[in-house]
Amino acid sequence: MQFRLLPILLLFVTTHLFSQECPQPTGLFTDNYTFNSSYASVNANWESLLGTGVQHFLVNYKQLDSLEWNNLANLDSTATSKIMPFLDFNTTYVWRVGSFCSENYQDPAQWSVVDTFTTMEYIDCPEPTNIYSDNVIVTEVTGFTDGHWDSMLDMGVDHFLLGYKNVNDTSWSYISNMDSTINSRTIGGDLDHDNYYEWRIQAYCSQNQSYYSEWSVRDTFYIGNFVAEEFTPEINITLSSLICEELSDINFITEQGLNEPDIQSTSVTSNLGYINLDNLEMGQNVGNATAIAGINNFINNEYSLEIIEINSVENSIEIDLVNDDEETQFSFTIENLEGGGVEMSIVSPSDNNSYTSGNSLDINLTGIFMNPSPSLLQFDVTVFSELNDDIFNQFDFNIDCANTIATFDNVSLFYPNPTYSVVNLMVENLKAIKIFDTKGQLMLFDENPTNSIDVSQLSQGLYFVEIISDGKSSVEHLIVR
């Protein structure tokens, strides 16, 4: 009797299991209401049915008064949400989700209760306003201008897209990667001389390209013809110390304006002083430099100066300009001259054109130049252009050993000058007199001078007279004939 009941019991259990309905999704709600310039989106959510036998889900949604449902499939049993896209703005929708306990959509499933939501009203991404262009720059091969518009910071803008073209063209060129913090941009680099151009700007209120404003009104600018300027680079040299036989920093600066012939090379030569190679080592940092070039400082880099070669035979060193990425931009050499002094040779990198768009080079050498004995230290600078121009300048520095140097208001302290034999002094409380030649060699030293000095034993030429009185010192030129 018991054995006859077992098949009946198994049949009852199996029939009961297969007759159970697939569980109904519950807890429906919507959130994350978003939109772009074309449509709105809403995130549909329901409670998890993982582990209940559900294989996948189907989401239905439609406008409230519509008879036709839209379907969103391919949601597996782990899903608890789905984005409902391509919705109209300011419109009421109904939606539901159905659960399926088989691998297809043919078996019976349980639909959830219907949920309702209304999409957002469309909000315009603000359009850029008050656009204008200025600062038109015409270079050897092209032209540039600066485009401006009102700031849109804190107005929901994520980035901008700028378009420009020749007024006679139909296709636009575009500049992107402009974030919401800016309200100007340089336009150009591919513009032709003697042509009119127009530009416009568009704001984007999303990180992608889906939510954007109308294009701004258009602005027009003119790129004229190229006019070359004269080769007139500005040059300057300064020393950090004028104390004799003391290490001094050398600061060397060249600057050029727009459309001057490019600098090809620069030679800086001193009559005295030297670089002490014995105190230097490979890889040593001996200063810094800054290079600026291009429209609106397109290149604006800082470099460290590192010794890469010490040549004891040539009595010279080679220095690299190294940027933050440890890349060498270019190098220059400094050589101790046989008769005294140093020569610094700088060859500018080629930029594949003959005229500059405005540049500067600022080199600061620290702690390697030794000042000479008391003398007139001179630096001769010759700058050559890529078009065979050249310009020369000279910089004079009175090198003195005294800690306090009096200016004496540029009044001569002795006469006659030039002289053939005797110099008469006009200094009270005179303590000492020193006379040096142009190489810094001491030619005459008098610790107890009178009011006149006999210089007839000196050869014809230029000398430097150091006059010391009451702890003060002054150096003046003297010409002996």
Secondary structure by P-SEA (a helix, b strand, c coil): ccccaaaaaaaaaaaaaaacccccccccccccccccccbbbbbbbbccccccccccbbbbbbcccccbbbbbccccccccccccccccccbbbbbbbbbbcccccccbbbbcccccccccccccccccccccccccccccccbbbbbbbcccccccccbbbbbbcccccccccccccccccccbbbbcccccccccccbbbbbbccccccccccccbbbbbbbbbbbbbcbbbbbbbbbccccccbbbbbbbbbbbccccccccbbbbbbcbbbbcccccccccccccbbbbbcccccbbbbbbbbbccccccccbbbbbbcccccccccbbbbbbcccbbbbbbbbcccccccccccbbbbbbbccccccccccbbbbbbbbbcccbbbbbbbbbbbcccccccccccccccccccccccbbbbccccccbbbbbcccccccccccccccccccccccbbbbbbbbbcccbbbbbbbbcc
